[in-house]
Amino acid sequence: MTSPSSGGSPSESIKVIDLFSGAGGLTTGFHRYVPDGSTSSPFESVAAVEFDKSAASTYAANFPGAEVHAGDIADWDPGDFTDAEVILGGPPCQGFSGLGKEDPDDPRNLLWQEYKRVVEKVAPRIFVMENVDRFLRSPQFEDLQNAVHDGEFSNYTLRVKILNSADYGVPQARRRVIVIGTHNDLPPVEHPEPTHDRRPERWQPSLGSDGPDSPPLPWVAVGPAVFARTQSMEIKGVDLPHRPGDDQSPLGLRKPGPFLTQELHIGRTPEPLSLARYAAIPQGGNRHNLRGQYAEIDGEEVYLSTKSWDKHNAGSGDVMGRMHYDRPSVTIRTEPHKPEKGRYLHPTEHRPITYYEAALIQGFPEDFKWHGTKIDIARQIGNAVPIGLAKELARVVHEALKG
């Protein structure tokens, strides 16, 4: 297995641009794809664009061969990279996400137009766009379809599908829209066939189809995949390791780091009330399990639920939720260390998951290098495309380009 920063062999290198790259989840998956009979990935990252300075520093640390533009994509000229064959990217999704206001006028929704501008100028053979499922109901998606039918992308064929990362061996159920655009000089690239299934016993072979000829594997449970690896590890306090010097960023941006993934096994210092709540929530449970529950804290009997929680039966059932050991985790978002924001309690221990465990659920390598504060790194982890899903996308892209 190659390291995240290793490029493809010169004889078969496929140049890649990553837009809205974040820490580089898509790029990492592409670099970890190694074709049968090869010893390295064929994909070579030549350029990346990322507005968040900490995430851009993380990307640059792991992919030193790429030119990283740490700023507004509107200010970036892709003219030096018109030989790139593949463009990747996930335009910011906050304006589409159900966790936000779903504001159709959110200016971040229009950033995908910059993605379109770069694709139009570079004219890659394949482009891959990732977003939340609500993107399919947005005016921006309609605009994208119009660009393919009779606009700037008329030389491309689109394939659009919602994929669940758990269907590709990731110990996380994360649904995302994947748009694959293929230049019309190639057969359209189809989405990768799932390798795993929640109920593989339902599989039936389909005569004459292009589907898999053997049953899929069961979904990967997060307990054996991640928490069995960390059960004997000591949590290393609540702070990132100290790094001497004022500027450790490869981009000269004075961002803390680098910190290896394995150094992110840090936790929090919950209040006694939080600890009592954690202890009262069973595996797979959530805030609803706290109703009617009391605990003695500092000599006083304290009610573990809240009036607000007691009044609301609707809404997310993941608040103060404990993960299932024998299932994939829920979607890892940008604050996975806060159980008040989602189902982020450890399956068996009375604590939230650590940054390290969140990164492992996303599939990041142990030696991946991170830059930024704890908040910065948590956001980078949560915004990334799971590595296992990205690797499967790399496979179908490579097969299309190299036959």
C-alpha positions as CSV (number, residue, x, y, z in Angstrom):
1,M,0.0,0.0,0.0
2,T,1.4,3.4,-1.0
3,S,1.5,6.3,1.4
4,P,-1.1,9.2,0.9
5,S,1.6,11.4,-0.7
6,S,2.9,8.8,-3.2
7,G,2.2,9.6,-6.9
8,G,1.7,7.2,-9.8
9,S,4.5,5.8,-11.9
10,P,5.6,8.3,-14.6
11,S,4.7,6.0,-17.5
12,E,1.0,5.8,-16.6
13,S,0.5,8.9,-14.5
14,I,-3.1,10.4,-14.5
15,K,-3.0,14.1,-13.5
16,V,-5.7,15.2,-11.0
17,I,-7.0,18.5,-9.8
18,D,-8.9,18.6,-6.5
19,L,-11.3,21.6,-6.0
20,F,-12.8,22.5,-2.6
21,S,-10.3,19.8,-1.5
22,G,-10.6,20.1,2.3
23,A,-8.0,17.9,4.0
24,G,-7.9,15.6,0.9
25,G,-10.3,12.7,1.5
26,L,-11.1,12.2,-2.2
27,T,-7.4,12.6,-3.1
28,T,-6.4,10.1,-0.4
29,G,-8.7,7.5,-1.7
30,F,-7.4,8.1,-5.3
31,H,-3.8,7.7,-4.1
32,R,-4.6,4.6,-2.1
33,Y,-6.0,2.9,-5.2
34,V,-3.4,0.6,-6.7
35,P,-4.4,-1.4,-9.8
36,D,-3.7,-5.2,-9.9
37,G,-0.1,-5.8,-11.0
38,S,1.0,-2.3,-10.0
39,T,3.0,-1.2,-7.0
40,S,1.7,2.4,-6.8
41,S,-1.3,4.5,-7.6
42,P,-1.6,5.9,-11.2
43,F,-3.1,9.1,-9.9
44,E,-0.8,12.2,-9.6
45,S,-2.3,15.2,-7.8
46,V,-1.0,18.3,-9.5
47,A,-3.2,21.1,-8.0
48,A,-5.7,21.7,-5.3
49,V,-7.9,24.7,-4.2
50,E,-9.1,25.1,-0.6
51,F,-10.3,28.3,1.0
52,D,-9.8,27.1,4.6
53,K,-6.2,27.8,5.5
54,S,-5.8,24.9,8.0
55,A,-7.3,22.4,5.6
56,A,-5.1,23.7,2.8
57,S,-2.1,23.2,5.0
58,T,-3.2,19.6,5.8
59,Y,-3.6,18.9,2.1
60,A,-0.2,20.4,1.2
61,A,1.5,18.3,4.0
62,N,0.2,15.1,2.6
63,F,0.4,15.8,-1.1
64,P,3.6,17.8,-1.5
65,G,3.6,17.3,-5.3
66,A,0.5,19.4,-5.7
67,E,0.4,23.2,-6.1
68,V,-2.1,24.3,-3.4
69,H,-4.1,27.5,-3.7
70,A,-5.1,28.4,-0.2
71,G,-7.8,31.0,-1.0
72,D,-10.9,31.9,-3.0
73,I,-11.3,29.6,-6.0
74,A,-12.6,32.7,-8.0
75,D,-9.0,34.0,-7.8
76,W,-7.4,30.8,-9.1
77,D,-6.4,30.4,-12.8
78,P,-6.2,26.7,-13.8
79,G,-4.3,27.7,-17.0
80,D,-1.1,25.8,-16.0
81,F,-3.0,22.6,-15.4
82,T,-4.9,22.1,-18.7
83,D,-3.3,18.7,-19.1
84,A,-5.1,17.3,-16.1
85,E,-7.4,14.3,-17.1
86,V,-9.5,14.2,-13.9
87,I,-11.1,16.9,-11.7
88,L,-12.4,16.1,-8.3
89,G,-14.3,18.2,-5.8
90,G,-17.1,18.7,-3.4
91,P,-18.4,22.3,-3.5
92,P,-19.6,23.5,0.0
93,C,-22.9,22.0,0.9
94,Q,-24.0,24.1,3.8
95,G,-26.7,25.8,1.8
96,F,-28.2,22.4,0.8
97,S,-27.7,20.5,4.0
98,G,-30.7,19.6,6.1
99,L,-28.7,20.5,9.1
100,G,-28.7,24.1,8.1
101,K,-31.4,26.5,6.8
102,E,-31.4,25.1,3.3
103,D,-31.3,28.7,2.1
104,P,-31.5,28.8,-1.7
105,D,-29.8,32.2,-1.7
106,D,-26.8,31.0,0.4
107,P,-23.8,32.4,-1.5
108,R,-22.0,29.1,-0.9
109,N,-24.5,27.4,-3.2
110,L,-23.0,29.3,-6.1
111,L,-19.5,28.1,-5.5
112,W,-20.2,25.1,-7.7
113,Q,-20.2,27.6,-10.6
114,E,-16.5,28.0,-10.0
115,Y,-16.2,24.2,-10.2
116,K,-17.9,24.5,-13.6
117,R,-15.6,27.3,-14.7
118,V,-12.5,25.2,-14.0
119,V,-14.0,22.1,-15.8
120,E,-14.8,24.3,-18.8
121,K,-11.2,25.6,-19.0
122,V,-9.3,22.4,-18.3
123,A,-11.7,20.1,-20.2
124,P,-10.8,17.0,-18.3
125,R,-11.8,13.6,-19.6
126,I,-13.7,12.8,-16.3
127,F,-14.9,15.0,-13.4
128,V,-16.3,13.8,-10.1
129,M,-18.5,16.0,-7.9
130,E,-19.7,15.1,-4.4
131,N,-22.4,16.7,-2.4
132,V,-25.3,16.0,0.0
133,D,-28.4,14.3,-1.3
134,R,-30.5,17.6,-1.2
135,F,-28.3,18.9,-4.0
136,L,-30.5,17.0,-6.3
137,R,-33.4,19.2,-5.4
138,S,-31.5,22.5,-5.8
139,P,-31.6,25.1,-8.6
140,Q,-27.8,24.5,-8.9
141,F,-28.3,20.9,-9.9
142,E,-30.9,22.0,-12.5
143,D,-28.3,24.4,-13.8
144,L,-25.8,21.6,-14.0
145,Q,-28.2,19.5,-16.0
146,N,-28.9,22.4,-18.4
147,A,-25.1,22.9,-18.9
148,V,-24.9,19.3,-20.0
149,H,-28.0,19.4,-22.3
150,D,-27.2,22.5,-24.2
151,G,-24.5,24.5,-22.4
152,E,-20.9,24.5,-21.4
153,F,-20.9,20.8,-20.6
154,S,-22.5,19.6,-23.8
155,N,-19.4,17.4,-24.5
156,Y,-20.0,15.4,-21.3
157,T,-22.4,12.7,-20.2
158,L,-23.6,12.7,-16.6
159,R,-24.2,9.8,-14.3
160,V,-25.8,10.8,-11.0
161,K,-26.4,8.5,-8.0
162,I,-26.7,8.6,-4.2
163,L,-24.1,6.3,-2.8
164,N,-23.8,5.0,0.8
165,S,-20.3,4.6,2.0
166,A,-21.3,1.5,4.0
167,D,-22.0,-0.2,0.7
168,Y,-18.2,0.0,0.0
169,G,-16.8,-1.4,3.2
170,V,-16.6,1.8,5.2
171,P,-17.7,1.4,8.8
172,Q,-20.0,4.4,8.5
173,A,-23.4,4.9,6.9
174,R,-22.9,8.1,4.9
175,R,-25.1,9.0,1.9
176,R,-23.8,11.4,-0.6
177,V,-24.6,12.4,-4.2
178,I,-21.8,11.4,-6.6
179,V,-21.9,13.1,-10.0
180,I,-19.6,11.6,-12.6
181,G,-19.1,13.5,-15.8
182,T,-17.5,11.7,-18.7
183,H,-16.2,13.4,-21.9
184,N,-18.0,12.0,-24.9
185,D,-14.8,10.6,-26.4
186,L,-15.1,7.9,-23.6
187,P,-18.0,5.5,-22.7
188,P,-19.8,7.0,-19.7
189,V,-18.3,6.0,-16.4
190,E,-20.8,4.2,-14.3
191,H,-20.8,4.3,-10.5
192,P,-19.0,1.4,-8.7
193,E,-21.1,-1.6,-7.9
194,P,-21.5,-2.0,-4.1
195,T,-19.2,-4.5,-2.5
196,H,-21.1,-4.7,0.8
197,D,-24.8,-4.8,1.8
198,R,-26.8,-4.4,5.0
199,R,-28.6,-7.7,4.2
200,P,-26.4,-9.6,1.8
201,E,-28.6,-12.7,2.1
202,R,-31.1,-10.9,-0.1
203,W,-28.7,-10.9,-3.1
204,Q,-29.9,-12.6,-6.2
205,P,-27.8,-13.0,-9.4
206,S,-29.1,-11.1,-12.4
207,L,-28.7,-12.8,-15.7
208,G,-27.2,-10.6,-18.4
209,S,-26.5,-7.7,-16.1
210,D,-23.2,-5.9,-15.4
211,G,-23.7,-6.4,-11.7
212,P,-21.5,-8.4,-9.3
213,D,-21.4,-12.1,-10.0
214,S,-21.0,-13.0,-6.3
215,P,-22.9,-11.9,-3.2
216,P,-21.8,-8.8,-1.4
217,L,-20.1,-8.9,2.0
218,P,-22.0,-7.7,5.1
219,W,-21.7,-4.1,6.1
220,V,-18.6,-3.5,8.3
221,A,-19.4,-2.9,11.9
222,V,-17.7,0.1,13.5
223,G,-16.9,-1.8,16.7
224,P,-14.5,-4.5,15.4
225,A,-13.2,-2.1,12.7
226,V,-12.3,0.9,14.9
227,F,-13.1,0.5,18.6
228,A,-11.4,-2.9,19.0
229,R,-8.2,-1.1,17.8
230,T,-8.5,1.6,20.4
231,Q,-9.7,-0.3,23.4
232,S,-6.3,-0.7,24.9
233,M,-5.1,2.8,24.0
234,E,-4.8,5.5,26.6
235,I,-6.5,8.7,25.8
236,K,-3.8,11.4,25.6
237,G,-5.4,14.2,27.6
238,V,-7.5,16.9,26.0
239,D,-4.8,18.9,24.0
240,L,-2.9,18.3,20.8
241,P,0.8,17.6,21.3
242,H,3.1,20.6,21.5
243,R,5.0,21.4,18.4
244,P,7.9,23.8,18.7
245,G,8.2,26.8,16.4
246,D,5.8,29.4,15.1
247,D,5.3,28.0,11.6
248,Q,5.0,24.4,10.9
249,S,2.6,24.7,7.9
250,P,4.1,23.7,4.5
251,L,2.3,26.8,3.0
252,G,3.9,29.2,5.5
253,L,0.5,30.0,7.1
254,R,1.5,29.5,10.8
255,K,-1.0,26.7,11.4
256,P,-0.3,24.3,14.3
257,G,1.0,20.9,13.4
258,P,1.7,18.6,11.8
259,F,-0.1,16.0,14.0
260,L,-0.3,12.4,12.9
261,T,-3.7,10.7,12.9
262,Q,-2.5,8.4,15.7
263,E,-1.8,11.5,17.8
264,L,-5.4,12.6,17.8
265,H,-6.6,10.2,20.5
266,I,-7.6,13.1,22.7
267,G,-10.8,13.6,24.7
268,R,-12.8,16.0,26.7
269,T,-13.4,16.8,30.4
270,P,-17.1,16.3,30.8
271,E,-19.0,17.7,33.7
272,P,-20.4,15.3,36.3
273,L,-23.9,15.7,34.8
274,S,-22.6,14.7,31.4
275,L,-20.9,11.7,32.8
276,A,-24.1,10.6,34.6
277,R,-26.0,11.0,31.4
278,Y,-23.5,8.9,29.4
279,A,-23.8,6.1,32.0
280,A,-27.6,6.1,31.7
281,I,-27.7,5.7,27.9
282,P,-27.5,2.1,26.6
283,Q,-25.9,1.0,23.4
284,G,-28.0,2.4,20.5
285,G,-29.9,4.7,22.9
286,N,-30.1,8.5,23.0
287,R,-31.6,11.4,24.9
288,H,-35.0,9.7,25.2
289,N,-33.4,7.2,27.6
290,L,-32.8,9.9,30.1
291,R,-36.5,10.6,30.7
292,G,-37.4,9.9,34.3
293,Q,-33.8,9.2,35.2
294,Y,-32.1,10.7,38.2
295,A,-28.5,10.5,39.6
296,E,-26.8,11.7,42.7
297,I,-24.2,14.3,41.9
298,D,-22.3,16.1,44.6
299,G,-24.8,14.9,47.2
300,E,-27.8,16.1,45.3
301,E,-30.4,14.2,43.2
302,V,-30.3,15.6,39.7
303,Y,-32.7,15.0,36.8
304,L,-30.7,13.7,33.8
305,S,-33.1,14.8,31.0
306,T,-34.2,18.4,30.3
307,K,-37.6,20.0,29.9
308,S,-36.8,20.7,26.3
309,W,-35.8,17.1,25.5
310,D,-38.9,15.8,27.4
311,K,-41.2,17.9,25.2
312,H,-39.8,16.9,21.9
313,N,-40.4,13.4,20.5
314,A,-39.7,14.5,17.0
315,G,-36.4,15.6,15.6
316,S,-33.1,13.9,15.5
317,G,-32.8,10.7,17.6
318,D,-29.1,11.0,17.4
319,V,-28.7,13.7,20.1
320,M,-26.8,12.2,23.0
321,G,-26.8,9.0,21.1
322,R,-24.6,5.9,21.7
323,M,-23.2,4.1,18.7
324,H,-24.0,0.4,18.0
325,Y,-20.9,-1.8,18.3
326,D,-22.2,-4.2,15.6
327,R,-23.3,-1.7,13.0
328,P,-21.6,1.0,10.9
329,S,-21.5,4.4,12.6
330,V,-23.8,7.3,11.8
331,T,-22.4,10.0,9.5
332,I,-19.3,11.6,11.0
333,R,-19.9,15.4,10.8
334,T,-17.8,18.4,11.8
335,E,-18.1,18.0,15.6
336,P,-17.9,14.3,16.2
337,H,-16.4,14.8,19.7
338,K,-19.7,16.4,20.9
339,P,-22.5,13.8,21.7
340,E,-24.9,16.7,22.1
341,K,-24.6,17.2,18.3
342,G,-25.1,13.6,17.3
343,R,-24.7,9.8,18.0
344,Y,-21.1,10.2,19.0
345,L,-20.9,8.3,22.3
346,H,-18.5,5.3,22.4
347,P,-20.5,2.0,22.0
348,T,-19.3,0.6,25.3
349,E,-17.3,3.3,27.2
350,H,-18.9,6.2,28.9
351,R,-17.3,8.9,26.8
352,P,-17.5,10.6,23.4
353,I,-15.4,9.2,20.6
354,T,-12.0,10.8,20.1
355,Y,-10.7,12.7,17.1
356,Y,-8.6,9.7,16.3
357,E,-11.5,7.4,16.3
358,A,-13.5,9.7,14.0
359,A,-10.6,9.9,11.6
360,L,-10.4,6.0,11.6
361,I,-14.1,5.8,10.9
362,Q,-13.5,8.0,7.9
363,G,-10.6,5.8,6.8
364,F,-7.7,8.2,7.2
365,P,-4.3,6.5,7.5
366,E,-2.4,6.4,10.8
367,D,0.4,8.5,9.3
368,F,-1.8,11.2,7.7
369,K,-0.6,14.7,8.7
370,W,-3.0,17.3,10.1
371,H,-2.7,21.0,10.6
372,G,-4.8,23.4,12.7
373,T,-6.5,23.6,16.0
374,K,-8.7,20.8,17.5
375,I,-11.8,22.6,16.0
376,D,-10.1,22.9,12.6
377,I,-9.1,19.2,12.5
378,A,-12.5,18.1,13.6
379,R,-14.1,20.1,10.8
380,Q,-11.6,18.6,8.3
381,I,-12.4,15.1,9.4
382,G,-16.1,15.6,9.2
383,N,-16.1,17.3,5.8
384,A,-14.1,14.6,4.1
385,V,-15.3,12.0,1.7
386,P,-14.7,8.5,3.3
387,I,-11.5,7.1,1.9
388,G,-13.0,3.7,1.1
389,L,-15.7,5.3,-1.1
390,A,-13.1,7.5,-2.8
391,K,-10.9,4.5,-3.5
392,E,-13.8,2.7,-5.3
393,L,-14.5,5.9,-7.4
394,A,-10.8,5.9,-8.3
395,R,-11.1,2.3,-9.6
396,V,-13.9,3.0,-12.1
397,V,-12.2,6.2,-13.2
398,H,-8.9,4.4,-13.8
399,E,-10.6,1.5,-15.6
400,A,-12.3,4.0,-17.9
401,L,-9.1,5.9,-18.7
402,K,-6.8,2.9,-19.1
403,G,-9.2,0.3,-20.3
